[in-house]
Amino acid sequence: MVMVPNASVHGRVGQPARQVLAQIGNLVGRTTAWGHRGLALGALALAAPVWAAQEVKDMVGGPAVKQINLTQGVTKIAADQHWIHNFLLWVCLAIFVAVFAVMFYSIWAHRRSRGAKSADFHESTAVEIAWTVVPFLIVVGLAIPATRMVIEQKDTSQADLTIKAVGYQWKWGYEYLKGEGEGINFLSTLSTPAEQTVLGSKAEKSETYLMEVDNPLVVPVGQKIRMVITANDVIHAWMVPAFGVKQDAIPGFVRDTWFRAEKVGTFRGQCAELCGKNHAYMPIVVEVKSQEQILYVAEYNELFILLEYRGTSL
């Protein structure tokens, strides 16, 4: 039996329904209009920092404007990391293309409009073997170069210079333990003026804002530098992207890492472990200099670095 609604009842119920639908339609229309305005304002807000960034120069030894890749390395460790990063991206792309190519071909070639009918089977031994062996070979192939790199990164033997780095809230302490400058120790603290860092400050920011220190760590170029790292209070992390180095500093434990800079210059890093409210204010600055430029003088447990120029001494 087909039930036909009473026309009078339908009319009484339909009129309020149409009014509600009309109100909803007006609301959607207003929401859409405001949505378009919101999208436009959002686009302007996102574009504003980009316009501002165009006026900012690349930081010497630090991050570059609009940088989208890894920091350009100056050590073999960093170069190896950069290479395997790019290599893995190509491997992932190849796997993606292969898997989706098979998937899309299967969908296209076995569609119902071509008269394809689904097969009736429980499993395929060949497929089971293939999707077990192939990923295994890929992982082993990637592990060979990665293992070599990890072993090299952990080999801190035969260092030319050993330096101890201690993380504090919120600064770094350095001590030259072995090699040139042995016995020298000092603290390295953020040197950005307080008026630039205070919340809401409109003071002009320096080009090395929050990435500058009063006493940088100075090391010679081309020498193997072993860093012995620990912390005095909470967990910190000593990281310099250009060296490809990141090592946690853990209270009560000593960890070590190493680098050999192949280029003279200033290179910047930061504490890479959330360590408290001033975590963002403990940068790392390493100055790599030639042997002719470095002269270590130990006096009153402070480090004095004299840059000797040809014919002139500061």
Summary of the structure (lengths in Angstrom):
residues: 314
radius of gyration: 31.3
end to end distance: 106.4
largest distance: 111.5
contacts: 794
relative contact order: 0.12
helix: 40%
strand: 24%
